[in-house]
Amino acid sequence: MGVLSRISSVFAGVALAVLVSMTIASVIARYVFAAPFHWAEEISGLLMIWIIMIGAVSAERDNQHLSIPVFTDLLPARPRAALALVTGGLSMVVLAYCGYLAYGLAMGSQYKLTGVLQISWFWIDLAVPFGAAGIVAFMLAKWIRDVRIVIRGDR
């Protein structure tokens, strides 16, 4: 998944640069020239949601989500991996279900349009199932690694 990781990181970086630039330009247009960009709020909301979901996928890839491993770090490798199998498996099931529900929400909102730009809410809502699928993919890779540790004692 190296190529996908790079693509998502580049997309998030470009989206963040566009978001910041657009916000600065919008503030200047509104308060200096008294001519606000009415469309800027919709674009910034869309970009923000996608940036957050891509960031969540990147955080899962890099194992940066918040955790408190005080007790699990006390366990030897195999029991720690077994516990990770249980918690990871449950997390994947819950997140996959949330992604499924979010996809239903996106499909249900495909004919609902934003106020100014008339963009389908489908493209905004699609960020959540996309992010959930990405997170589950990286969790599954870690889960398979932990299965190998439990079964064979690999490191």
NORPE-V272619 format. One record per run of one state. SS is the DSSP state (a for helix, b for strand, c for the rest). FROM is the first residue (numbers start at 1). TO is the last residue. If there is no record, write none. Layout:
ss={SS,SS}
from={FROM,FROM}
to={TO,TO}
//
This chain:
ss={c,a,c,a,c,a,c,a,c,b,c,b,a,c}
from={1,2,32,40,62,72,75,77,109,113,114,120,121,153}
to={1,31,39,61,71,74,76,108,112,113,119,120,152,155}
//
